[in-house]
Amino acid sequence: MLIRSTTADDLGIFIDTLHTAFGQFPQTPLDAGGRWWSALEMDRALLALTPQTQPVGTAAAYSFELTLPGQNVVPVSGVSAVSVVPTHRRQGVLTALMRHQLTQLRARGDFLAVLLASEAPIYGRFGYGPATYTTELSITHQHSPLAPPRASTPEPGSIQVLRRDAAQDLIEDLYDRYRRTQPGALSRPHSWWTRQSGQPPISPAPRYIALHRNRDGEPTGYASYALEGQTLTVDEIITTDSINSTGSSTVATFTALARFVLGHDLVSTVVLKHVPPHHPLRWQLHDFRAGKVIDDTDWLWVRLLDIPRALAARGWSGDGDLVLEVQDPFLNEHARYLLSVREGNAECFPTDREADLSLDVRDLGSLYLGGTTPSTLVQAGHIHAHHPQAAARADDLFRTPGAPHCLHWF
Ligand SMILES: CC(=O)SCCNC(=O)CCNC(=O)[C@H](O)C(C)(C)COP(=O)(O)OP(=O)(O)OC[C@H]1O[C@@H](n2cnc3c(N)ncnc32)[C@H](O)[C@@H]1OP(=O)(O)O
C-alpha cells in the first residue's frame, strides 16, 4: 500500500474515490453538492494506492482554530474525507492512512487533531475520544410556545428576517465572534463562506436568517431556518452574548430567537438542531414534554498529539497538581506527566512521580475540553484512579464553567 500526499491536480480522483467509498455518484466540485469539497486543502490530503496505483483510500485535513477552555484559541487540524473503497476494506488501509496522517500532523507542529466520526467505533483505536456533545430537539409547536419567565423580564430586542444571501457578511461576522468565546467551537475560514462550502447556512441552500439585535441595535445572534410543509427546521442558533469575558453566561438572545421560531404561523413542529448540552430551553416551554430529544450525540472528537503542549494550552480551574500516566497504543508511546495548575494556567512536564490516574490518550481527548469528567470515565472503567481522592482532584482541575459545544460540520 502506498500513501502519498496530493496536489490540486488530484482533486478529481480524490473526490471520485471518496464518493465511491460513500456510495454516492461523483459530482464535480463546482456543482451544488460538490461545493462541499471545494474547501479541501489539496496540499494536505492523502491518497492510498494499491501497488498497481489504483486509488482506494482518502483522508484530508483542514486548517481550523479551536477554542479551548479559558477561551484560548489555538490552531487545530480538522481530519475529514476519510474513506476506503468497499472492495479494499478491513485490510488495514485506514490504519495506514491514520498512521501517515498523524506523523505528518506532528511534523508540522500540530498538538491537536479533531474530527467528526461517521461511526463511533472507528476512531478510538487511533487515539481520538468524543469531546463535545449536541442535542436535536423537536418541539410540537401549537402546544408549546415559550412560557414567560417567572423570575426575570425578557430583554428588549428586535428581530429582522433576511434572506441568507443578503445576510452572508453579517452571519460570518457573528459566527466568528461567537466561536472565539465558545469552548469546543471551530473557526469557519473565510474561504468556506465565499465558496459556500459546507452545510447550511454556509451552503447556498435557501434559508431565512432571523437576525437578533439588542436594545442598542447591535446584532447579537441569528437563527438560520427553512420551512418545509409544516415543519420549521433551525440549522443553528448562534449568539454572541452566551458567554461573556467573566465566563458567566446568559441565554437572552437564544431565548428571543427560540421565541420567534416557536411563534411562527402555519408551523406544527419546530426542529432545533445543535442545542448545546444542559441548555435551559426545555425548561422554558409551557409544556416540558412538548420538547422531544430526537438526537443526543457526540460531535467533535479530539486527539492529543503533544500532551504537555496541549495541556498547557487550555485554561484550568483551581490550583493543584496531578500526575497522569498516559498510554498511546497506536503511536506506541507511554509516559507520565506532572500537571501543575496555578491560577487557571498549567505547566506540564514528564515526571517519575507516582501516578494519580492512568488513562488512554483517547480518554484524555474526551476530558480535554471539559465535556466529560474524569470521575465519569473512572466509573465507566476506562480510567484507573490510583487512590480515592484522585478522581475528585482531577474533576476540580478539569472543571469548566459551561459545556463545550461545536456545531461546525466538516
Ligand atoms: C473523519 C471522517 O471522515 S468520518 C468518515 C469515515 N468514512 C466512512 O464512514 C466511509 C465508509 N467506511 C469506510 O470507508 C471504511 O470502512 C473505513 C474508513 C471506516 C474503515 O477503513 P478500513 O480500511 O476498512 O479500516 P482498517 O482495515 O484499517 O480497520 C482498522 C480496524 O478498525 C476496525 N474498523 C474499521 N472500520 C470500522 C467500522 N466502521 N466499525 C467498527 N470497526 C471498524 C477494523 O475492524 C479494524 O479492527 P482490527 O484492527 O481489530 O482488525
The ligand as a MOL file (V3000), in Angstrom:
LIG
                    3D

  0  0  0     0  0            999 V3000
M  V30 BEGIN CTAB
M  V30 COUNTS 51 53 0 0 0
M  V30 BEGIN ATOM
M  V30 1 C -13.4940 11.8530 9.8600 0
M  V30 2 C -14.3080 11.1820 8.7580 0
M  V30 3 O -14.0860 11.4280 7.5990 0
M  V30 4 S -15.5110 10.0660 9.1780 0
M  V30 5 C -15.8690 9.1200 7.6920 0
M  V30 6 C -15.3220 7.7150 7.7340 0
M  V30 7 N -15.6310 7.0590 6.4830 0
M  V30 8 C -16.7480 6.2940 6.2930 0
M  V30 9 O -17.5300 6.0550 7.2000 0
M  V30 10 C -16.9680 5.7830 4.8810 0
M  V30 11 C -17.3760 4.3100 4.8360 0
M  V30 12 N -16.3900 3.4380 5.5150 0
M  V30 13 C -15.1200 3.2960 5.0650 0
M  V30 14 O -14.6730 3.9460 4.1080 0
M  V30 15 C -14.2200 2.2920 5.7790 0
M  V30 16 O -14.9870 1.2290 6.2540 0
M  V30 17 C -13.4370 2.8970 6.9670 0
M  V30 18 C -12.6100 4.0960 6.5050 0
M  V30 19 C -14.3680 3.3430 8.0860 0
M  V30 20 C -12.5160 1.8160 7.5510 0
M  V30 21 O -11.4710 1.5210 6.6240 0
M  V30 22 P -10.6920 0.1080 6.6320 0
M  V30 23 O -9.5440 0.2350 5.6900 0
M  V30 24 O -11.6480 -0.9960 6.4400 0
M  V30 25 O -10.1400 0.0650 8.1340 0
M  V30 26 P -8.9430 -0.8730 8.6480 0
M  V30 27 O -8.8790 -2.1140 7.8160 0
M  V30 28 O -7.6740 -0.0860 8.7490 0
M  V30 29 O -9.5010 -1.2170 10.0890 0
M  V30 30 C -8.7850 -0.9930 11.2800 0
M  V30 31 C -9.5740 -1.5580 12.4220 0
M  V30 32 O -10.7670 -0.7880 12.5930 0
M  V30 33 C -11.9150 -1.6360 12.5400 0
M  V30 34 N -12.9520 -0.9110 11.8270 0
M  V30 35 C -12.8290 -0.2730 10.6500 0
M  V30 36 N -13.9840 0.2880 10.3050 0
M  V30 37 C -14.8650 0.0030 11.2790 0
M  V30 38 C -16.2400 0.3240 11.4780 0
M  V30 39 N -16.9160 1.0260 10.5660 0
M  V30 40 N -16.8210 -0.1290 12.6070 0
M  V30 41 C -16.1260 -0.8510 13.5070 0
M  V30 42 N -14.8130 -1.1780 13.3590 0
M  V30 43 C -14.2020 -0.7530 12.2600 0
M  V30 44 C -11.4590 -2.8510 11.7630 0
M  V30 45 O -12.2330 -3.9890 12.0380 0
M  V30 46 C -10.0300 -2.9960 12.2240 0
M  V30 47 O -10.0300 -3.6300 13.5010 0
M  V30 48 P -8.8450 -4.6410 13.9500 0
M  V30 49 O -7.5980 -3.8030 13.9210 0
M  V30 50 O -9.2610 -5.0520 15.3190 0
M  V30 51 O -8.8380 -5.7080 12.9200 0
M  V30 END ATOM
M  V30 BEGIN BOND
M  V30 1 1 1 2
M  V30 2 2 2 3
M  V30 3 1 2 4
M  V30 4 1 4 5
M  V30 5 1 5 6
M  V30 6 1 6 7
M  V30 7 1 7 8
M  V30 8 2 8 9
M  V30 9 1 8 10
M  V30 10 1 10 11
M  V30 11 1 11 12
M  V30 12 1 12 13
M  V30 13 2 13 14
M  V30 14 1 13 15
M  V30 15 1 15 16
M  V30 16 1 15 17
M  V30 17 1 17 18
M  V30 18 1 17 19
M  V30 19 1 17 20
M  V30 20 1 20 21
M  V30 21 1 21 22
M  V30 22 2 22 23
M  V30 23 1 22 24
M  V30 24 1 22 25
M  V30 25 1 25 26
M  V30 26 2 26 27
M  V30 27 1 26 28
M  V30 28 1 26 29
M  V30 29 1 29 30
M  V30 30 1 30 31
M  V30 31 1 31 32
M  V30 32 1 31 46
M  V30 33 1 32 33
M  V30 34 1 33 34
M  V30 35 1 33 44
M  V30 36 1 34 35
M  V30 37 1 34 43
M  V30 38 2 35 36
M  V30 39 1 36 37
M  V30 40 1 37 38
M  V30 41 2 37 43
M  V30 42 1 38 39
M  V30 43 2 38 40
M  V30 44 1 40 41
M  V30 45 2 41 42
M  V30 46 1 42 43
M  V30 47 1 44 45
M  V30 48 1 44 46
M  V30 49 1 46 47
M  V30 50 1 47 48
M  V30 51 2 48 49
M  V30 52 1 48 50
M  V30 53 1 48 51
M  V30 END BOND
M  V30 END CTAB
M  END
